[in-house]
């Protein structure tokens, strides 16, 4: 494994500037301007695993986050794109991203390799060979990662909108049920004759009378609150699921290197 670190501290903050030493041969212009600078250091962000498969593979991973009002995180998902890897020195065309089905197979092979300690022991020569072309691999896989991220973003926004619509409808039903129960309790208190276990006036004493009057005042106020909430809560809930911004944050590269090579 080239690295066991994500390049971030336990608190999630970027590593100190003095830790960001760019591997030799990597140019800052090789990377998008809005990617975190710590991602440029592939000795921290890339790893290689051995695999029983016959062809080397490369996987580019990112994290898609969607944010709502006041930067509330509404959704997180891992985005991946994969390709059969060829050495940049003999590569005549760009890496060709695999389809979703084939990509899932590759991710499954990653899980298998991680479950086998012997498949995580990779020679330094292989690591150096893969790291030398990491910048180009990212460049060639990034468009596919962005496309997949956009697909997942639109899907997530649709699901969030549907959830907001559903919950805004449900809250009206909940408030209606509350109003019905409160109104029923007020009617019990207002009855002039005792009935069942709940009695109205006359009261046995002043303490009980004050308590009943306080209860009725509170319940009447609650009825007013419910009517107001029926007007405001559906809109507030719908708005709480509106996506204001999103971000695709790079996680790193994973290489699968055939044991037979």
C-alpha positions as CSV (number, residue, x, y, z in Angstrom):
1,X,0.0,0.0,0.0
2,X,1.4,3.4,-0.9
3,X,-0.4,5.1,1.8
4,X,-2.7,4.5,4.8
5,X,-3.7,8.1,5.2
6,X,-6.5,10.2,3.6
7,X,-4.3,13.3,3.9
8,X,-6.6,14.8,6.5
9,X,-6.4,15.2,10.3
10,X,-8.8,13.3,12.6
11,X,-10.8,16.5,12.8
12,X,-11.2,16.6,9.0
13,X,-9.0,19.6,8.4
14,X,-6.3,19.6,5.7
15,X,-2.8,18.6,6.7
16,X,-0.3,21.3,7.5
17,X,1.4,23.0,4.5
18,X,4.8,21.5,5.4
19,X,3.4,18.0,4.8
20,X,2.3,18.8,1.2
21,X,5.4,17.8,-0.7
22,X,4.5,17.1,-4.4
23,X,6.0,14.0,-5.8
24,X,8.7,14.6,-8.3
25,X,7.4,15.1,-11.9
26,X,3.9,16.2,-11.0
27,X,2.9,19.6,-12.3
28,X,0.2,21.7,-10.5
29,X,-1.4,22.4,-13.9
30,X,-2.2,18.7,-14.2
31,X,-5.0,19.1,-11.8
32,X,-8.3,21.1,-11.5
33,X,-7.9,24.4,-9.6
34,X,-10.7,23.6,-7.2
35,X,-9.3,20.2,-6.0
36,X,-7.8,20.3,-2.5
37,X,-4.0,20.8,-2.7
38,X,-3.4,17.7,-0.6
39,X,-4.8,15.5,-3.4
40,X,-1.8,16.5,-5.5
41,X,0.4,14.3,-3.2
42,X,-0.4,10.9,-4.6
43,X,2.0,9.2,-2.1
44,X,-0.8,10.0,0.4
45,X,-3.8,9.5,-1.8
46,X,-3.0,6.4,-3.8
47,X,-2.8,2.8,-2.9
48,X,-2.1,-0.5,-4.8
49,X,-3.4,-3.9,-4.1
50,X,-2.6,-7.3,-5.7
51,X,-5.4,-9.2,-7.4
52,X,-6.0,-12.6,-8.9
53,X,-7.3,-11.0,-12.0
54,X,-5.2,-11.0,-15.2
55,X,-5.2,-7.3,-16.1
56,X,-4.3,-4.3,-13.9
57,X,-7.1,-1.9,-13.0
58,X,-7.4,1.6,-11.7
59,X,-10.2,3.2,-9.7
60,X,-10.7,6.9,-9.1
61,X,-12.8,7.7,-6.1
62,X,-14.6,10.9,-5.0
63,X,-17.1,11.9,-2.4
64,X,-20.2,13.8,-3.5
65,X,-21.9,16.0,-0.9
66,X,-25.1,18.0,-1.2
67,X,-25.8,21.0,1.1
68,X,-28.9,22.8,2.0
69,X,-29.7,26.0,3.8
70,X,-27.0,27.1,6.2
71,X,-24.6,24.5,4.8
72,X,-26.6,21.6,6.3
73,X,-25.3,18.4,4.7
74,X,-28.3,16.7,3.0
75,X,-26.6,13.8,1.2
76,X,-23.2,12.0,0.9
77,X,-22.2,9.3,-1.5
78,X,-19.0,7.8,-2.8
79,X,-18.5,8.2,-6.6
80,X,-16.2,5.8,-8.5
81,X,-15.0,5.3,-12.0
82,X,-12.7,2.5,-13.1
83,X,-10.7,1.4,-16.1
84,X,-8.3,-1.2,-17.3
85,X,-4.9,0.3,-16.7
86,X,-2.1,0.4,-19.3
87,X,1.4,1.8,-18.8
88,X,1.4,5.5,-19.8
89,X,4.7,4.8,-21.7
90,X,2.9,2.6,-24.2
91,X,-0.6,4.0,-23.8
92,X,-1.8,5.2,-27.3
93,X,-5.3,6.3,-26.2
94,X,-6.8,7.6,-23.0
95,X,-8.0,5.2,-20.3
96,X,-11.5,4.0,-21.2
97,X,-13.9,4.1,-18.2
98,X,-15.8,0.9,-17.6
99,X,-19.6,0.6,-17.6
100,X,-21.4,0.4,-14.3
101,X,-21.6,-3.4,-14.3
102,X,-17.9,-3.9,-15.0
103,X,-17.0,-1.2,-12.5
104,X,-19.0,-3.0,-9.8
105,X,-17.0,-6.1,-10.6
106,X,-13.7,-4.1,-10.1
107,X,-14.9,-2.7,-6.8
108,X,-15.8,-6.2,-5.7
109,X,-12.2,-7.3,-6.5
110,X,-10.9,-4.4,-4.4
111,X,-13.0,-5.8,-1.5
112,X,-11.6,-9.3,-2.1
113,X,-8.0,-7.9,-2.0
114,X,-8.6,-6.0,1.1
115,X,-9.9,-9.2,2.8
116,X,-6.6,-11.0,1.9
117,X,-3.5,-9.6,3.8
118,X,-1.2,-11.3,1.3
119,X,-2.7,-9.2,-1.5
120,X,-1.7,-6.0,0.2
121,X,2.1,-6.7,0.1
122,X,3.2,-4.9,-3.0
123,X,6.8,-4.3,-4.1
124,X,8.3,-0.8,-4.2
125,X,9.1,-1.1,-7.9
126,X,5.4,-1.6,-8.8
127,X,4.4,1.3,-6.5
128,X,6.9,3.6,-8.2
129,X,5.8,2.5,-11.6
130,X,2.1,3.3,-10.9
131,X,2.8,6.5,-9.0
132,X,4.8,7.9,-12.0
133,X,1.6,7.9,-14.1
134,X,-0.9,8.8,-11.4
135,X,-1.3,12.4,-12.6
136,X,-2.2,11.3,-16.1
137,X,-4.5,8.6,-14.8
138,X,-6.5,11.2,-12.8
139,X,-6.7,13.5,-15.8
140,X,-8.1,10.8,-18.0
141,X,-10.6,9.4,-15.5
142,X,-11.8,12.7,-14.1
143,X,-14.3,13.5,-16.8
144,X,-16.0,10.2,-16.3
145,X,-16.0,10.8,-12.5
146,X,-17.6,14.2,-13.1
147,X,-20.3,12.7,-15.3
148,X,-21.1,10.0,-12.8
149,X,-21.2,12.6,-10.1
150,X,-23.7,14.7,-12.0
151,X,-25.9,11.7,-12.6
152,X,-25.9,10.8,-8.9
153,X,-26.4,14.5,-7.9
154,X,-29.5,14.8,-10.1
155,X,-30.9,11.5,-8.7
156,X,-30.2,12.6,-5.1
157,X,-31.8,16.0,-5.6
158,X,-34.9,14.3,-7.1
159,X,-35.1,12.0,-4.1
160,X,-34.7,14.8,-1.6
161,X,-37.4,16.8,-3.3
162,X,-39.8,13.8,-3.2
163,X,-38.9,13.3,0.5
164,X,-39.6,17.0,1.3
165,X,-42.9,16.8,-0.5
166,X,-43.9,13.6,1.3
167,X,-43.0,14.9,4.7
168,X,-44.7,18.3,4.1
169,X,-47.9,16.4,3.4
170,X,-47.4,14.1,6.4
171,X,-47.0,17.0,8.8
172,X,-50.4,18.4,7.9
173,X,-52.0,15.1,8.8
174,X,-50.0,15.0,12.1
175,X,-51.1,18.5,13.0
176,X,-54.7,17.7,12.1
177,X,-54.6,14.7,14.5
178,X,-53.2,16.9,17.2
179,X,-55.9,19.5,16.7
180,X,-58.6,16.9,16.9
181,X,-57.2,15.6,20.2
182,X,-56.8,19.0,21.7
183,X,-60.3,20.1,20.7
184,X,-61.7,16.9,22.2
185,X,-59.9,17.6,25.5
186,X,-61.2,21.2,25.6
187,X,-64.7,19.9,25.0
188,X,-64.3,17.6,28.0
189,X,-63.2,20.4,30.2
190,X,-66.0,22.7,29.1
191,X,-68.8,20.1,29.9
192,X,-71.1,21.4,32.6
193,X,-71.8,18.0,34.0
194,X,-69.2,15.3,35.2
195,X,-68.8,12.5,32.7
196,X,-66.6,9.4,33.0
197,X,-63.3,10.1,34.8
198,X,-63.1,13.7,33.6
199,X,-65.2,16.3,35.5
200,X,-65.9,19.9,34.8
201,X,-67.5,22.5,37.1
202,X,-68.3,22.5,39.9
203,X,-64.9,21.7,41.3
204,X,-64.0,20.1,44.5
205,X,-61.7,22.9,45.4
206,X,-59.9,26.0,44.3
207,X,-56.7,24.1,43.5
208,X,-58.5,21.8,41.0
209,X,-60.4,24.7,39.5
210,X,-57.2,26.7,38.9
211,X,-55.5,23.7,37.3
212,X,-58.4,23.1,34.9
213,X,-58.5,26.7,33.9
214,X,-54.7,26.7,33.3
215,X,-55.0,23.5,31.2
216,X,-57.8,25.0,29.1
217,X,-55.8,28.2,28.5
218,X,-52.8,26.1,27.4
219,X,-54.9,23.9,25.1
220,X,-56.6,26.9,23.5
221,X,-53.2,28.5,22.8
222,X,-52.0,25.2,21.3
223,X,-55.0,25.2,18.9
224,X,-53.8,28.6,17.6
225,X,-50.3,27.3,17.3
226,X,-51.5,24.3,15.3
227,X,-53.4,26.5,12.9
228,X,-50.3,28.6,12.4
229,X,-48.0,25.6,11.9
230,X,-50.4,24.2,9.3
231,X,-49.6,27.3,7.2
232,X,-45.8,27.4,7.8
233,X,-44.5,23.9,8.5
234,X,-45.1,22.4,5.0
235,X,-43.2,25.1,3.3
236,X,-40.4,25.0,5.9
237,X,-40.0,21.2,5.5
238,X,-40.0,21.5,1.7
239,X,-37.4,24.3,1.9
240,X,-35.2,22.2,4.2
241,X,-34.6,19.7,1.5
242,X,-33.7,22.2,-1.2
243,X,-30.1,21.7,-2.4
244,X,-28.2,25.0,-2.4
245,X,-24.8,23.7,-3.3
246,X,-22.8,20.6,-3.9
247,X,-19.2,19.4,-3.9
248,X,-17.2,16.6,-5.4
249,X,-14.2,16.0,-3.1
250,X,-11.4,13.6,-4.3
251,X,-10.7,10.6,-2.2
252,X,-7.9,9.0,-4.1
253,X,-6.7,6.3,-6.5
254,X,-6.8,2.5,-6.1
255,X,-4.7,0.3,-8.3
256,X,-5.2,-3.5,-8.7
257,X,-2.0,-5.2,-9.9
258,X,-2.2,-8.8,-11.0
259,X,-0.3,-11.3,-8.9
260,X,0.8,-13.1,-12.1
261,X,2.6,-10.0,-13.4
